[in-house]
């Protein structure tokens, strides 16, 4: 900033109060500013527990996976000197007992229990949640103190620096990018995986009679193909943006679509019995606590052995995927 840099897009730094009391700080603010956020917000980057050890972990919507992995390749792990990305991959392979160099560490789904909840699941704003984890036996106790952190958790506060570098890298790339680095092909592949897992469970329980596999497979296929076309168009427009005013205008429209595709997963009717939660792909389950239950209503209907709810839940998911596909298509044309 001393050299005159300014972000292309506004970066808002938020510190939430009332988190343990039903996320009331972030929720009230998000609800109060809902109209502006839905119109303008590119992404929400959450950090709840920034550091309690040396092991990087992250959950996110799939459209931001590539941005996350790219950022972790730019920041050094303080203990090993490797990149955060390499240390993350090494640990994941060690835990799985795999030697496959091509497999990547898992990025988890977002459930609830932290302040991304109103942004993603109520407003449809692409979100991430990340931090460095470890043996954190003092959580929410009298020993969860500065003394513990300065003697055991992160004695030299080097992982706090790494967390800030990662968050800052992601925020600056989102703020400065000519073309937003959202990739929906990962999203389509992840939805397909969620559906396949749920369908296997339904068939195991002999509950597959109301599942229209062709319709959702077609919807996911169309979404994936449109996502690939959009990414190709984004790269082309970014390359031409400085040379042509028409390319710059098309890029602005495409950026709006890349933001809007996540909004398209919002169903204003809300989830069954929980109308405040509106995202058709990501929400916590009714009985999972904070843990995510992707394709929430569809999966819950399978658990409830309710064929009518299963059919309706899947139809709503298909409609949401179709909306997202159409948003991307219009932004590209």
Helices and strands as residue ranges (DSSP letters): H 24-32, H 34-40, E 44-46, E 55-60, G 62-64, H 65-72, H 84-96, H 117-117, I 118-122, E 127-133, H 146-148, I 149-153, H 158-176, H 184-204, H 213-240, H 245-263, H 296-304, H 307-332
